């Protein structure tokens, strides 16, 4: 699920940059889209880690 959401985020942000904002630079659009996708991936991973830690499934 996490990977699917990351891929969808990448595509949505790419389309927003191209169509709505009107950024014509491919490199700029790529960097913005990748940053958003990686950010979503990291946020979800941190949330899952904290949830597991609260439930006591992880031992630190």
N, CA and C atoms as an extended XYZ file, in Angstrom:
180
Properties=species:S:1:pos:R:3:atomname:S:1:resname:S:1:resid:I:1 pbc="F F F"
N         0.827       -1.193        0.000 N   UNK     1
C         0.000        0.000        0.000 CA  UNK     1
C         0.872        1.258        0.000 C   UNK     1
N         1.947        1.201        0.764 N   UNK     2
C         2.840        2.359        0.880 CA  UNK     2
C         3.459        2.699       -0.475 C   UNK     2
N         3.867        1.682       -1.221 N   UNK     3
C         4.498        1.911       -2.514 CA  UNK     3
C         3.498        2.445       -3.539 C   UNK     3
N         2.264        1.954       -3.471 N   UNK     4
C         1.230        2.421       -4.398 CA  UNK     4
C         0.932        3.902       -4.154 C   UNK     4
N         0.805        4.277       -2.894 N   UNK     5
C         0.542        5.678       -2.560 CA  UNK     5
C         1.699        6.567       -3.003 C   UNK     5
N         2.921        6.069       -2.875 N   UNK     6
C         4.084        6.835       -3.313 CA  UNK     6
C         4.058        7.051       -4.827 C   UNK     6
N         3.736        6.007       -5.585 N   UNK     7
C         3.670        6.126       -7.045 CA  UNK     7
C         2.556        7.082       -7.474 C   UNK     7
N         1.410        6.980       -6.821 N   UNK     8
C         0.290        7.866       -7.148 CA  UNK     8
C         0.653        9.315       -6.821 C   UNK     8
N         1.310        9.522       -5.693 N   UNK     9
C         1.745       10.875       -5.318 CA  UNK     9
C         2.670       11.457       -6.369 C   UNK     9
N         3.614       10.646       -6.851 N   UNK    10
C         4.543       11.094       -7.878 CA  UNK    10
C         3.789       11.561       -9.125 C   UNK    10
N         2.855       10.732       -9.587 N   UNK    11
C         2.111       11.072      -10.803 CA  UNK    11
C         1.226       12.302      -10.620 C   UNK    11
N         0.554       12.386       -9.486 N   UNK    12
C        -0.333       13.523       -9.239 CA  UNK    12
C         0.461       14.823       -9.171 C   UNK    12
N         1.571       14.805       -8.458 N   UNK    13
C         2.392       16.019       -8.339 CA  UNK    13
C         2.986       16.387       -9.701 C   UNK    13
N         3.394       15.388      -10.476 N   UNK    14
C         3.913       15.645      -11.819 CA  UNK    14
C         2.851       16.364      -12.665 C   UNK    14
N         1.620       15.837      -12.644 N   UNK    15
C         0.544       16.462      -13.424 CA  UNK    15
C         0.202       17.857      -12.924 C   UNK    15
N         0.223       18.045      -11.615 N   UNK    16
C        -0.039       19.377      -11.065 CA  UNK    16
C         1.026       20.360      -11.534 C   UNK    16
N         2.273       19.935      -11.502 N   UNK    17
C         3.354       20.819      -11.948 CA  UNK    17
C         3.219       21.153      -13.437 C   UNK    17
N         2.868       20.168      -14.237 N   UNK    18
C         2.772       20.376      -15.683 CA  UNK    18
C         1.537       21.171      -16.082 C   UNK    18
N         0.385       20.779      -15.575 N   UNK    19
C        -0.883       21.336      -16.053 CA  UNK    19
C        -1.366       22.549      -15.268 C   UNK    19
N        -1.301       22.463      -13.934 N   UNK    20
C        -1.876       23.521      -13.108 CA  UNK    20
C        -0.889       24.668      -12.935 C   UNK    20
N         0.307       24.346      -12.473 N   UNK    21
C         1.298       25.390      -12.213 CA  UNK    21
C         1.952       25.863      -13.506 C   UNK    21
N         2.128       24.944      -14.450 N   UNK    22
C         2.690       25.313      -15.741 CA  UNK    22
C         4.204       25.316      -15.782 C   UNK    22
N         4.834       24.512      -14.970 N   UNK    23
C         6.298       24.407      -14.993 CA  UNK    23
C         6.691       23.651      -16.250 C   UNK    23
N         7.528       24.239      -17.068 N   UNK    24
C         7.905       23.620      -18.327 CA  UNK    24
C         9.231       22.886      -18.242 C   UNK    24
N        10.006       23.141      -17.216 N   UNK    25
C        11.291       22.470      -17.059 CA  UNK    25
C        11.085       21.039      -16.555 C   UNK    25
N        11.550       20.084      -17.334 N   UNK    26
C        11.407       18.684      -16.962 CA  UNK    26
C        12.181       18.338      -15.706 C   UNK    26
N        13.359       18.914      -15.549 N   UNK    27
C        14.181       18.625      -14.374 CA  UNK    27
C        13.525       19.149      -13.106 C   UNK    27
N        12.994       20.339      -13.159 N   UNK    28
C        12.317       20.919      -11.999 CA  UNK    28
C        11.099       20.095      -11.615 C   UNK    28
N        10.319       19.708      -12.596 N   UNK    29
C         9.139       18.888      -12.345 CA  UNK    29
C         9.541       17.546      -11.747 C   UNK    29
N        10.597       16.952      -12.291 N   UNK    30
C        11.088       15.673      -11.777 CA  UNK    30
C        11.516       15.791      -10.323 C   UNK    30
N        12.278       16.816      -10.000 N   UNK    31
C        12.760       16.984       -8.628 CA  UNK    31
C        11.618       17.234       -7.649 C   UNK    31
N        10.671       18.046       -8.027 N   UNK    32
C         9.525       18.321       -7.155 CA  UNK    32
C         8.703       17.051       -6.946 C   UNK    32
N         8.456       16.312       -8.014 N   UNK    33
C         7.658       15.091       -7.923 CA  UNK    33
C         8.352       14.027       -7.083 C   UNK    33
N         9.627       13.834       -7.314 N   UNK    34
C        10.375       12.846       -6.537 CA  UNK    34
C        10.453       13.230       -5.067 C   UNK    34
N        10.636       14.498       -4.785 N   UNK    35
C        10.686       14.951       -3.396 CA  UNK    35
C         9.363       14.692       -2.692 C   UNK    35
N         8.279       14.971       -3.362 N   UNK    36
C         6.961       14.716       -2.766 CA  UNK    36
C         6.736       13.230       -2.543 C   UNK    36
N         7.099       12.399       -3.509 N   UNK    37
C         6.899       10.954       -3.385 CA  UNK    37
C         7.749       10.366       -2.265 C   UNK    37
N         9.003       10.755       -2.187 N   UNK    38
C         9.879       10.251       -1.127 CA  UNK    38
C         9.401       10.748        0.228 C   UNK    38
N         8.920       11.966        0.291 N   UNK    39
C         8.408       12.503        1.557 CA  UNK    39
C         7.207       11.700        2.046 C   UNK    39
N         6.296       11.372        1.150 N   UNK    40
C         5.138       10.555        1.524 CA  UNK    40
C         5.594        9.192        2.022 C   UNK    40
N         6.563        8.592        1.346 N   UNK    41
C         7.079        7.283        1.742 CA  UNK    41
C         7.682        7.327        3.148 C   UNK    41
N         8.480        8.346        3.411 N   UNK    42
C         9.134        8.480        4.722 CA  UNK    42
C         8.104        8.762        5.813 C   UNK    42
N         7.142        9.613        5.549 N   UNK    43
C         6.111        9.929        6.544 CA  UNK    43
C         5.322        8.684        6.926 C   UNK    43
N         4.948        7.881        5.936 N   UNK    44
C         4.200        6.658        6.226 CA  UNK    44
C         5.062        5.677        7.013 C   UNK    44
N         6.332        5.550        6.645 N   UNK    45
C         7.228        4.643        7.360 CA  UNK    45
C         7.407        5.071        8.817 C   UNK    45
N         7.555        6.351        9.065 N   UNK    46
C         7.693        6.841       10.435 CA  UNK    46
C         6.421        6.611       11.241 C   UNK    46
N         5.271        6.817       10.615 N   UNK    47
C         3.998        6.584       11.300 CA  UNK    47
C         3.854        5.118       11.687 C   UNK    47
N         4.184        4.217       10.777 N   UNK    48
C         4.092        2.788       11.084 CA  UNK    48
C         5.072        2.394       12.180 C   UNK    48
N         6.269        2.954       12.156 N   UNK    49
C         7.264        2.671       13.188 CA  UNK    49
C         6.772        3.122       14.564 C   UNK    49
N         6.225        4.328       14.622 N   UNK    50
C         5.724        4.844       15.906 CA  UNK    50
C         4.532        4.041       16.410 C   UNK    50
N         3.653        3.613       15.491 N   UNK    51
C         2.516        2.788       15.897 CA  UNK    51
C         2.975        1.454       16.474 C   UNK    51
N         3.954        0.829       15.840 N   UNK    52
C         4.490       -0.437       16.341 CA  UNK    52
C         5.184       -0.245       17.686 C   UNK    52
N         5.880        0.864       17.815 N   UNK    53
C         6.588        1.136       19.059 CA  UNK    53
C         5.602        1.351       20.203 C   UNK    53
N         4.497        2.052       19.945 N   UNK    54
C         3.490        2.279       20.973 CA  UNK    54
C         2.822        0.982       21.405 C   UNK    54
N         2.638        0.074       20.477 N   UNK    55
C         1.996       -1.202       20.796 CA  UNK    55
C         2.959       -2.177       21.481 C   UNK    55
N         4.223       -1.832       21.539 N   UNK    56
C         5.199       -2.666       22.208 CA  UNK    56
C         5.741       -3.783       21.349 C   UNK    56
N         5.567       -3.682       20.044 N   UNK    57
C         6.059       -4.715       19.154 CA  UNK    57
C         7.561       -4.582       18.892 C   UNK    57
N         8.093       -3.409       19.112 N   UNK    58
C         9.523       -3.201       18.917 CA  UNK    58
C        10.204       -3.087       20.279 C   UNK    58
N        11.385       -3.632       20.346 N   UNK    59
C        12.153       -3.550       21.584 CA  UNK    59
C        13.401       -2.733       21.346 C   UNK    59
N        13.489       -1.590       22.028 N   UNK    60
C        14.660       -0.716       21.869 CA  UNK    60
C        15.455       -0.701       23.159 C   UNK    60
